[in-house]
Amino acid sequence: MDILLKYYGLDWLAMASSLLAVYLIGNKNRIGFASFMLANALWIYLGIFRMQSFGISIGNVFFLIMNFRAYLKWKKVQE
């Protein structure tokens, strides 16, 4: 059980937030980008302070920036 909660469940929360984001964006809901940004922030924290993996952190910094940009530029398709 310890291996499942090694990072206090934050990795599970980040993964669930990413899956929710994909679902929301697939339904043309811009809140999905906010969900992705939450996941990115969690992965940045985990990468720096828990895993000591700067690759995860740096990658997610850029993903966070791109998701914020997409959030601002997203326009719902007019039907």
C-alpha positions in Angstrom: 0.0 0.0 0.0 2.9 2.3 0.7 3.9 2.3 -3.0 0.4 3.5 -4.0 0.6 6.5 -1.6 4.4 7.2 -1.9 3.7 10.8 -3.0 0.7 11.3 -0.6 -1.8 10.7 -3.4 -0.7 13.9 -5.3 0.4 11.8 -8.3 -3.0 10.2 -8.4 -4.7 13.6 -8.2 -2.6 14.9 -11.0 -3.4 11.9 -13.2 -7.1 12.2 -12.4 -7.0 15.9 -13.2 -5.4 15.2 -16.5 -8.0 12.6 -17.4 -10.8 14.9 -16.5 -9.2 17.7 -18.6 -9.0 15.4 -21.6 -12.7 14.6 -21.2 -13.7 18.2 -20.7 -11.7 19.5 -23.7 -13.2 16.6 -25.8 -16.6 18.0 -24.9 -15.5 21.5 -25.9 -15.4 22.8 -22.3 -12.7 25.3 -21.7 -12.5 24.4 -18.0 -10.5 21.4 -19.2 -7.5 23.7 -19.6 -7.8 24.8 -16.0 -7.9 21.1 -15.0 -4.7 20.6 -17.0 -3.1 23.6 -15.3 -3.9 22.0 -11.9 -2.3 18.8 -13.0 0.7 20.7 -14.4 1.2 22.5 -11.1 1.0 19.2 -9.2 3.6 17.6 -11.4 5.9 20.6 -11.1 5.7 20.3 -7.3 6.2 16.6 -7.3 9.0 16.8 -9.8 11.0 19.3 -7.8 10.2 18.5 -4.2 9.4 14.8 -4.1 10.9 13.1 -7.1 13.9 15.4 -7.8 13.1 15.1 -11.5 13.8 18.4 -13.1 12.8 16.9 -16.5 9.2 16.4 -15.3 9.2 19.9 -13.7 10.6 21.7 -16.7 8.3 19.9 -19.2 5.3 20.7 -17.0 6.2 24.4 -16.7 6.0 24.6 -20.5 2.8 22.6 -20.6 1.3 24.9 -18.0 2.2 28.0 -20.1 0.7 26.3 -23.2 -2.5 25.4 -21.3 -2.8 28.9 -20.0 -2.4 30.3 -23.5 -5.0 27.8 -24.8 -7.4 28.7 -22.0 -7.2 32.4 -23.1 -7.5 31.7 -26.8 -10.2 29.0 -26.7 -13.4 29.9 -28.3 -16.4 27.6 -28.3 -17.5 26.5 -31.7 -20.7 28.3 -32.6 -23.4 25.8 -33.6 
